[in-house]
């Protein structure tokens, strides 16, 4: 515990040579300790400090000794979820922090948003339209994702990842996958890793990981979609990937076949509930392409004339919502109209579809 505290103290002022010298001296003494656990820990910490001269070593050091997020509220979210008063005693104001001397007189830094891995969009948008495909690929790994509904209610999906080691020279070691940027207080999604990959993926071998995703609330915006964080070492280098998970509302929609008179009746009834209408500029778009696209993302086509009518059911663990889509073809563009049996849902469903069409 003392050694760990010393390293965290060193991280505060990593450029201080005086602290570094004293810390190395202490660790060097403990390397010869009669306590085998203390000896091992001192040896590991000493090696970490020696690797600070290169960027990979600096990155690993920062990750291992990253600060725990500070409490920004005096309320207990766990108690709130149980319907109990969540206000903590005022004498324990967790927003107050004791500053070290060199931290005083400084403005608190805002946490920077960590960018996603370059080219993450390709696999992300590919899997909007398809249930299986290449999620991400670079010179070291190729990740194939298969999305499969679980159960009859379609409110839960299984995300099966297959990770191929593309390297011809080295294994992928210390392989780890985790979910980050995930809302934990009253989340619209429940995300669980039900199968973890092996920590070592040998040359030419594959690892696998399965994530279970349940939709609790249909009010899921694209900003609330969590990130898949992948870490591994290869050839002595440390690698990290951050990929936005392709969790879309449309993944929880299943087709609902309706006769045209019934569809028109529902459309008229839902007029008083909610509607989203968008003009999408797409030149040379064909009717057949739009029909196939709507069918792929979970809508059943209805017999129609000059318009394209389709219908589906949006499933959550608590409720189901009827969803109707009408497309009007025009020259060099088309009009997309969405109606849902829940106030405020139509714009969300429409936003997912429009976002995809603007990025294909």
Residue pairs with C-beta under 8 A, 6 or more apart in sequence:
3 26
3 27
3 30
3 38
3 41
3 42
3 45
4 41
6 23
6 26
7 23
7 45
7 48
7 49
7 65
8 65
9 19
10 16
10 19
10 20
10 23
10 49
11 61
11 62
11 65
12 100
12 102
13 19
13 102
14 20
14 52
20 49
23 49
24 46
24 49
27 42
27 45
27 46
27 49
28 42
28 46
30 38
30 39
30 41
30 42
31 39
31 42
31 43
31 46
32 39
33 39
33 42
48 57
48 60
48 61
48 64
49 61
50 57
51 57
51 58
51 60
51 61
52 58
52 61
56 236
56 237
56 238
59 238
59 240
60 238
63 231
70 94
70 95
70 97
71 94
71 95
72 95
73 94
73 95
74 87
74 88
74 90
74 93
74 94
74 95
75 86
75 87
75 88
76 86
76 87
76 88
77 86
77 184
77 185
78 86
79 85
79 86
80 86
80 185
81 185
81 186
88 94
114 242
115 242
116 227
116 242
116 243
116 244
117 136
117 241
117 242
117 243
119 136
120 136
120 242
120 243
120 244
121 359
122 136
123 133
123 134
123 135
123 136
123 137
123 143
123 145
123 243
123 246
124 135
124 243
124 244
124 246
125 356
125 359
125 360
126 133
126 134
126 135
127 133
127 135
127 145
127 147
127 246
128 246
128 248
128 250
128 297
128 352
128 356
129 293
129 296
129 297
129 356
129 360
130 296
131 146
131 147
131 148
132 144
132 145
132 146
132 147
133 144
133 145
134 142
134 143
134 144
134 145
135 143
135 144
135 145
135 161
135 243
135 246
136 142
136 143
136 241
136 243
137 143
137 166
139 166
139 167
140 165
140 166
140 167
140 172
140 234
140 239
141 163
141 164
141 165
141 166
141 172
141 230
141 241
142 163
142 164
142 166
143 161
143 162
143 163
143 164
144 161
144 162
144 164
145 159
145 160
145 161
145 162
145 246
146 159
146 160
146 162
147 157
147 158
147 159
147 160
147 246
147 251
148 157
148 158
148 160
149 156
149 157
149 158
149 254
150 156
150 157
150 158
150 212
153 315
153 317
153 320
154 252
154 253
154 254
154 313
154 315
155 214
155 215
155 252
155 315
155 316
155 317
156 212
156 213
156 214
156 215
156 317
157 212
157 213
157 251
157 252
158 194
158 210
158 211
158 212
158 213
159 210
159 211
159 212
159 213
159 245
160 208
160 209
160 210
161 177
161 197
161 208
161 209
161 210
161 211
162 206
162 207
162 208
163 172
163 175
163 197
163 201
163 206
163 207
163 208
163 209
164 205
164 206
165 171
165 172
165 201
165 202
165 203
165 204
165 205
165 206
165 207
167 203
167 234
167 235
168 203
168 204
169 203
169 235
170 203
170 234
170 235
171 200
171 201
171 202
171 203
171 234
172 200
172 201
172 207
172 232
172 233
172 234
173 199
173 200
173 232
173 233
173 234
174 199
174 200
174 231
174 232
174 233
175 197
175 198
175 199
175 200
175 201
175 207
175 230
175 231
175 232
176 199
176 230
176 231
176 232
177 193
177 196
177 197
177 209
177 228
177 229
177 230
178 193
178 228
178 229
178 231
179 191
179 193
179 211
179 226
179 227
179 228
179 229
179 245
180 226
180 227
180 229
180 242
181 226
181 227
182 189
182 191
182 226
182 227
183 189
183 224
183 226
187 216
187 224
188 215
188 216
188 217
188 218
188 219
188 220
188 224
189 213
189 214
189 215
189 216
189 220
189 224
189 226
189 247
190 212
190 213
190 214
190 216
190 317
191 211
191 212
191 213
191 214
191 226
191 245
191 247
192 211
192 212
193 209
193 210
193 211
193 212
194 210
194 211
194 212
195 208
195 209
195 210
196 209
197 207
197 208
197 209
198 207
201 207
201 232
211 245
213 245
213 247
214 317
215 249
215 252
215 315
215 316
215 317
216 316
216 317
216 318
217 316
217 318
218 249
218 314
218 316
218 319
218 321
218 342
218 345
218 348
219 344
219 345
219 348
220 247
220 249
220 348
221 348
221 351
222 351
222 352
222 355
225 244
225 245
225 247
226 245
226 247
227 242
227 243
227 244
227 245
228 241
228 242
228 243
228 244
228 245
229 240
229 241
229 242
230 240
230 241
230 242
230 243
231 238
231 239
231 240
231 241
232 238
232 239
233 239
248 352
249 314
249 348
249 349
249 352
250 297
250 298
250 349
250 352
250 353
251 298
252 314
252 315
252 316
253 297
253 298
253 299
253 312
253 313
253 314
253 315
253 323
254 298
254 312
254 313
254 315
255 295
255 298
255 299
255 300
255 311
255 312
256 300
256 311
256 312
256 313
256 322
257 300
257 302
257 311
258 266
258 300
258 302
258 311
259 302
259 303
260 302
260 303
260 304
260 309
263 302
263 309
263 311
263 324
266 311
266 322
266 324
267 309
267 324
267 326
267 339
270 322
270 324
270 339
270 340
270 341
271 339
273 339
273 340
273 341
273 342
273 343
274 339
274 340
274 342
274 343
274 344
274 345
274 346
274 347
275 337
275 338
275 339
275 346
276 337
276 338
276 339
276 346
276 347
276 349
276 350
276 351
277 335
277 336
277 337
277 338
277 350
278 335
278 336
278 350
278 354
279 333
279 334
279 335
279 336
280 333
280 334
280 335
280 336
280 354
280 357
280 358
281 332
281 333
282 332
282 333
282 334
282 357
283 332
284 332
285 329
285 334
287 308
287 329
290 308
290 327
290 329
290 334
291 301
291 308
294 301
294 308
294 310
294 325
294 327
295 301
295 310
297 353
298 312
299 310
299 311
299 312
299 323
299 325
300 310
300 311
300 312
301 308
301 309
301 310
302 309
302 310
302 311
303 309
306 328
306 329
307 326
307 327
307 328
308 325
308 326
308 327
308 328
308 329
309 324
309 325
309 326
310 324
310 325
310 326
310 327
311 322
311 323
311 324
311 325
312 323
312 325
313 320
313 321
313 322
313 323
314 320
314 321
314 322
314 323
314 340
314 345
314 349
319 342
321 340
321 341
321 342
321 345
322 340
322 341
323 338
323 339
323 340
323 341
323 345
323 349
324 338
324 339
324 340
325 336
325 337
325 338
325 353
326 336
326 337
326 339
327 334
327 335
327 336
327 337
328 334
328 335
328 337
336 350
336 353
336 354
338 346
338 347
338 349
338 350
338 353
339 346
340 346
340 349
